[in-house]
Amino acid sequence: RGSYDLVILDLILPDGDGEEILPFLRNPDDTAIPAVVFSVTEVDAKIARKFEAVLTKTQTTNEQLLATVKAAVQSARLVQKSDKPA
């Protein structure tokens, strides 16, 4: 029901594959919710292209995660702003 700026997603979920929820990440206004993968395993390049960014938990500092989240949110806002009619 709410709007979200970003989803941080681990592709390995207890009840399935996190990639399967990507089509459902939509805000009430039907804009896509950007997703950053933050996973313990490496992600195939073909899958990685579907996401704003892909980070590996064991190789990413908290500062890198924060910078990636900020950049992804800012990028998504710029795209949404440019998609609106003038």
C-alpha positions in Angstrom: 0.0 0.0 0.0 2.9 2.4 0.7 5.4 3.8 -1.7 9.1 2.7 -1.4 12.2 4.4 -2.7 14.3 1.1 -2.7 14.3 -2.5 -1.8 17.4 -4.3 -0.6 17.0 -7.9 -1.6 18.9 -11.1 -0.9 18.2 -13.5 -3.8 18.4 -16.5 -1.5 15.2 -16.5 0.5 13.9 -19.2 2.9 10.9 -19.8 0.7 12.1 -19.2 -2.8 14.2 -17.2 -5.2 14.3 -13.4 -4.6 14.5 -12.7 -8.3 11.0 -14.0 -8.7 9.5 -11.0 -6.8 11.1 -8.4 -9.1 8.0 -8.0 -11.3 5.9 -7.3 -8.1 8.1 -4.5 -6.9 5.8 -1.7 -7.9 4.5 1.4 -6.1 0.8 2.2 -6.0 1.4 4.7 -8.9 2.8 1.7 -10.8 6.4 3.0 -10.9 9.0 0.3 -10.5 10.7 0.1 -7.1 14.5 -0.1 -7.7 16.2 -3.0 -6.1 19.7 -3.5 -4.8 20.9 -7.1 -4.3 22.8 -7.6 -1.1 23.7 -11.3 -1.1 26.1 -13.7 0.4 26.7 -15.4 -3.0 28.0 -14.0 -6.3 25.3 -13.1 -8.8 25.4 -14.1 -12.5 25.9 -11.1 -14.8 22.6 -11.9 -16.7 20.7 -11.6 -13.4 22.6 -8.6 -12.2 21.5 -6.5 -15.1 17.9 -6.6 -13.7 18.9 -4.7 -10.6 20.2 -1.2 -9.7 23.3 -2.7 -8.1 24.6 -6.0 -6.8 26.7 -6.3 -3.7 28.3 -9.3 -2.0 27.9 -9.2 1.7 31.4 -10.5 2.5 33.0 -8.0 0.2 31.0 -4.8 0.9 31.5 -2.4 3.8 28.7 -0.6 5.4 29.9 2.7 3.8 29.8 1.1 0.3 26.3 -0.2 1.0 25.1 3.2 2.1 26.7 4.9 -0.9 25.1 2.4 -3.2 21.7 2.9 -1.7 21.9 6.7 -1.8 23.0 6.6 -5.5 20.3 4.1 -6.5 17.6 6.2 -4.8 18.8 9.4 -6.4 19.0 7.8 -9.8 15.5 6.4 -9.5 14.2 9.8 -8.5 15.8 11.4 -11.5 14.3 8.8 -13.8 10.8 9.2 -12.3 11.1 13.0 -12.6 12.1 12.8 -16.2 9.2 10.4 -16.9 6.6 12.9 -15.7 5.0 15.1 -18.4 6.1 18.7 -18.4 
